[in-house]
Amino acid sequence: MCIHRAVLSNQIGQIELLCLYGADVTGLDRNGNTAYDLAKQNNLDQIADRLIELQFEATDEFSFFLCNKRPDHK
């Protein structure tokens, strides 16, 4: 998957663009890894954190709108 390649290439900007155009951050590669799994395996903590934020972006905005609180996914 494209997002997996972007993670392995440490391309945070490309990851942002892929997600903007609908990339599935929870999708699995042929080895059964998500993009987040690859980021953690390769010690790309900034990318791993951003992937978590992207995964929950919509629900976090709803939570903030309804409760005025932002969840911490760490």
N, C-alpha and C positions, 0 to 999 in steps of 0.2 A: 504494500500500500504506500501511497505517496507520503502520507504523514509519518510513517515509520522511517522512510528514507530521509526525510527532513530532520527527524530526531537524531538519527545516526550521523548526519552531517552537521549537527549542532546549528541548525538554521532556524532560529526562533522567529524571524520575520516570515519565513516560508510557512512555518507552522501556523502563525496567525492568519496568513492569507488563506491557507487551505481550510482552516476552521471557518473563516468568514464566508467561504463559498461552499460550506456544507460538509467538510470532511468529518468522518465519524471518529472521534477520539477514543471510542471504546472498541473500535474494530480490531480484529485479531489478524496477525500475519500467519503465514503457513506453519510457523512453529508454536502458535497459540499465544503469542505475546501481544499485549496492547502497546501503544506508543509510550504510555507511562512506564510499563515494565521495562522497555528498552532504555528509557531515560534513566531509570533507577539502576539498571544493570551496568550502565556506562558512566555512573556518577555525574550525571547531568542534572543536578538538583534544581537549578533555576528553570530548566525546561520541564522537569517533572512537576514542580509547583504550578507552573503556568498551565500545564495540561489538566491538572485538577481544577484550577479556576475555570478553564474553558468548559470542562465537563459539566460543571454546576452553575454556569453563568446565569441561565434563565431562572432556575429555581432560587438562586441567591437574590436576584433582583426582586422576585415576587416576595420573598421573605422580608427583604428590606422595606418594600412598599407596605406590606401588611403589618409588620412588627417593629419596623425601624431598627432591625438588627441584621448584621451580616454574619452568617455562619463561618466558623473556622474549620476547615477540612483537614487540618494536620493532626 
